[in-house]
């Protein structure tokens, strides 16, 4: 199961990379049309914004899996192991609560938007755009459940982050 989950996270990271590439190409195309051809594309700015939102949320899934979100590692590392474990479990339950809210209300918003379309691209349904909320909420929820199971089982394996990340770009 762990191997399948890791491959799925690899796919999510590939998808986020593709979204970044598409966003860069789209913005460059928009700049080219505006400043070189003097013919602005009416839709590129809106679509680039949607790509940025999707990139942010799928990147958050990857960061969640690799434990690269903001945390208090320096403080937590100084605690006794039993206290640290209890605090990590409480923190993971809080994260799980947020992800449940993201999944549930993202699902409601996606359904509420239904047949609404984007302003400049009438063939793009807003439910497609907002679908990133329940999808990534669900993925991060699965990651948290898996992490809670590891914590409860006493074998917390810090995937991708054996030591706390210092924030340095040289790591």
C-alpha positions, 0 to 999 in steps of 0.5 A: 500500500505504501508503494502505491501511495508513494507512486500516487504522490509522484503523479501529483508532483508530476501534475504540479510540475506540468501546471507550473510549466503551463502557467509559465508558457501561458504568461509568456504567451500573454506577454508576447501577444501584448507587447510584441504583437500589440494584441492582448489576449483577453483570457490568459490572465484569468486562466493563469490565475486558475493554474496558479491556484491549482499549482498551490493546492497540488503543491500543498499535497506534496508538501504535506506528504513530505512534511514540509509545511510550517511547523515548530520542529525546534520546539518539538525536538526538545520535548520528551519523546512521549510528550512529542508523540502526544503533541504530534497526534493532537496537531495531526488531528487539528490538521485532519479537521482542517482538511475535512473542512476543505473537503466538505466545503470544497465539495459544496462549493463545487456543486453550487457553482454547477454550470457557472462558467469563467468570464473570459472562457465560457467553455470552462466551468467554474465547478472544474476550477473549484474541484481542486478544493475537494480533490486536494482536501481529500488527498491531504486527508488521506495523508493525515490518516496515514500519518495518524496510523503511523503515530498511533502504531508507534512507528512514525516514519518521517517521509522525506524529512528525516531532519527538520528542514531549515528553510535553506535553499541549499538543502 
